[in-house]
Amino acid sequence: MSHATPRELLIATIAQLLDGVRHVAVGSSSPIPAAAAMLLRAQKEIAGEPPVRLSILGSVKHNFFTNGSVELFDCAGQGRIDAFFLGGGQIDGHGNINLVGIGDYPATKVRWPGSFGSAYLYFVVPRVILFREEHTPRVLVDRVDFISAPGVSAPQVYRMGGPYALLTGMALFTFEKDKGRFRLVSLHPGRTLSEVREATGFEFDVDDGLRTTPDPAPPTLALLRGRIREELRETYPEFVSQL
């Protein structure tokens, strides 16, 4: 079997980050996180372990919600969603994300779709994984131009959720809540620490056990290239065709 592609590596890495969750929710434009959740679900089923529930907004087959985001928000507020994914046009070293635009609000020079429910979900979902394939100083900035959702809150603010990890096309970071900053824990194959530093606009800590992100095992690749690809086709046909 051939080596994993960069996207297969990301999918397998996210699946590992999701281990232990019961219910994963995924946005309608997130095929890689969706594939990871499907992979975890399949692995648990094969192992005979408790099932993982997956809700993909916009999917008919992989979504038990009947009223879209309204039910998603209700479910999250009740503590019945364990993991969610957020991205952002900008992400800074404190876990703040910007989904609004570039420049001083409201006179933004570049306008993005908007924050939607990101701030709410960032507060109530325990395991929020930040995900962007692009790893450049344009995306990973020292300070976001607009805070759609804050990475940390004041001690007196009740908050169950927040950033759990940041995964990019170059590396994996975990988030240290007590310090309010990221820690680099693994480099994807072929990447170097100096390369990641140069491509990152914020300062970060480096784990003493910094490693190379492991390739998916052959059984995992077989699942990705067979069952998971077919399950993805219903919601993300264009993405599957690219694979």
HUSUL-V331613 format. One record per residue. N is the residue number from 1. RES is the residue in one letter. PHI is phi as a letter, one per 30 degrees, with the letter a starting at -180 (none if undefined). BURIAL is b if it has 24 or more other ideal C-beta (glycine too) atoms within 12 Angstrom, else e. Layout:
# HUSUL-V331613
((N | RES | PHI | BURIAL) (N | RES | PHI | BURIAL))
This chain:
# HUSUL-V331613
((1 | M | none | e) (2 | S | d | e) (3 | H | d | e) (4 | A | d | b) (5 | T | d | e) (6 | P | e | b) (7 | R | d | b) (8 | E | d | b) (9 | L | d | b) (10 | L | d | b) (11 | I | d | b) (12 | A | d | b) (13 | T | d | b) (14 | I | d | b) (15 | A | e | b) (16 | Q | d | b) (17 | L | d | b) (18 | L | d | b) (19 | D | e | b) (20 | G | j | e) (21 | V | d | b) (22 | R | c | b) (23 | H | b | b) (24 | V | c | b) (25 | A | c | b) (26 | V | b | b) (27 | G | d | b) (28 | S | d | b) (29 | S | c | e) (30 | S | b | b) (31 | P | d | b) (32 | I | d | b) (33 | P | e | b) (34 | A | d | b) (35 | A | d | b) (36 | A | d | b) (37 | A | d | b) (38 | M | d | b) (39 | L | d | b) (40 | L | d | b) (41 | R | e | b) (42 | A | d | b) (43 | Q | d | b) (44 | K | d | b) (45 | E | d | e) (46 | I | d | e) (47 | A | d | e) (48 | G | i | e) (49 | E | c | e) (50 | P | e | e) (51 | P | d | e) (52 | V | c | b) (53 | R | d | b) (54 | L | b | b) (55 | S | b | b) (56 | I | c | b) (57 | L | d | b) (58 | G | j | e) (59 | S | c | b) (60 | V | c | e) (61 | K | d | e) (62 | H | c | b) (63 | N | a | b) (64 | F | c | e) (65 | F | d | b) (66 | T | c | e) (67 | N | b | e) (68 | G | h | e) (69 | S | d | b) (70 | V | e | e) (71 | E | d | e) (72 | L | e | b) (73 | F | d | b) (74 | D | d | e) (75 | C | d | b) (76 | A | d | b) (77 | G | d | e) (78 | Q | d | e) (79 | G | i | e) (80 | R | c | b) (81 | I | b | b) (82 | D | c | b) (83 | A | b | b) (84 | F | b | b) (85 | F | b | b) (86 | L | b | b) (87 | G | c | b) (88 | G | l | b) (89 | G | d | b) (90 | Q | b | b) (91 | I | b | b) (92 | D | c | b) (93 | G | d | b) (94 | H | c | b) (95 | G | i | b) (96 | N | d | b) (97 | I | b | b) (98 | N | b | b) (99 | L | c | b) (100 | V | c | b) (101 | G | l | b) (102 | I | c | e) (103 | G | j | e) (104 | D | d | e) (105 | Y | d | e) (106 | P | c | e) (107 | A | d | e) (108 | T | d | e) (109 | K | d | e) (110 | V | b | e) (111 | R | c | e) (112 | W | c | b) (113 | P | e | e) (114 | G | k | e) (115 | S | d | b) (116 | F | h | b) (117 | G | c | b) (118 | S | d | b) (119 | A | d | b) (120 | Y | d | b) (121 | L | d | b) (122 | Y | d | b) (123 | F | c | b) (124 | V | c | b) (125 | V | c | b) (126 | P | d | b) (127 | R | b | b) (128 | V | c | b) (129 | I | c | b) (130 | L | d | b) (131 | F | b | b) (132 | R | b | b) (133 | E | d | b) (134 | E | d | e) (135 | H | b | b) (136 | T | b | e) (137 | P | d | e) (138 | R | d | e) (139 | V | c | b) (140 | L | c | b) (141 | V | c | b) (142 | D | d | e) (143 | R | a | e) (144 | V | d | b) (145 | D | d | b) (146 | F | b | b) (147 | I | c | b) (148 | S | d | b) (149 | A | b | b) (150 | P | d | b) (151 | G | d | b) (152 | V | b | b) (153 | S | b | e) (154 | A | d | e) (155 | P | e | e) (156 | Q | d | e) (157 | V | d | e) (158 | Y | d | e) (159 | R | a | b) (160 | M | d | b) (161 | G | c | b) (162 | G | l | b) (163 | P | d | b) (164 | Y | c | b) (165 | A | a | b) (166 | L | b | b) (167 | L | c | b) (168 | T | b | b) (169 | G | d | b) (170 | M | c | b) (171 | A | a | b) (172 | L | b | b) (173 | F | c | b) (174 | T | c | b) (175 | F | c | b) (176 | E | c | b) (177 | K | d | b) (178 | D | d | e) (179 | K | c | e) (180 | G | i | b) (181 | R | a | b) (182 | F | c | b) (183 | R | b | b) (184 | L | d | b) (185 | V | c | b) (186 | S | a | b) (187 | L | c | b) (188 | H | d | b) (189 | P | e | e) (190 | G | i | e) (191 | R | c | b) (192 | T | b | e) (193 | L | d | e) (194 | S | d | e) (195 | E | d | e) (196 | V | d | b) (197 | R | e | e) (198 | E | d | e) (199 | A | d | b) (200 | T | c | b) (201 | G | d | e) (202 | F | b | b) (203 | E | d | e) (204 | F | b | b) (205 | D | d | e) (206 | V | b | e) (207 | D | d | e) (208 | D | d | e) (209 | G | c | e) (210 | L | e | e) (211 | R | b | e) (212 | T | c | e) (213 | T | e | b) (214 | P | d | e) (215 | D | d | b) (216 | P | d | b) (217 | A | d | e) (218 | P | e | e) (219 | P | d | e) (220 | T | d | b) (221 | L | d | b) (222 | A | d | e) (223 | L | d | b) (224 | L | d | b) (225 | R | d | b) (226 | G | c | e) (227 | R | e | e) (228 | I | d | b) (229 | R | e | b) (230 | E | d | e) (231 | E | d | b) (232 | L | d | b) (233 | R | e | b) (234 | E | d | e) (235 | T | c | b) (236 | Y | b | b) (237 | P | d | e) (238 | E | d | e) (239 | F | d | e) (240 | V | d | e) (241 | S | d | e) (242 | Q | d | e) (243 | L | d | b))
